[in-house]
């Protein structure tokens, strides 16, 4: 029985995670935490500032925190 050779499948777009660092990220440094707090306060984002403070107090990981803040935007 002859084998049918199908044409090669060429992806139409680039993979969403190509070139990105995957896996566990490093924790936020205290300097970065205070910079984010200052930035949110100066921008007047009281809701995001409150969410950030709760996340830090409940010891959420930095990657979870960033994901939560970027989903809203």
Protein Blocks (a to p, Z undefined) as FASTA:
>chain_A
ZZddddddddfbdcfkgoiaedjdddddfklmmmmmmmmmmnopaklmmmmmmmmmnopa
fklmmmmmmmmZZ
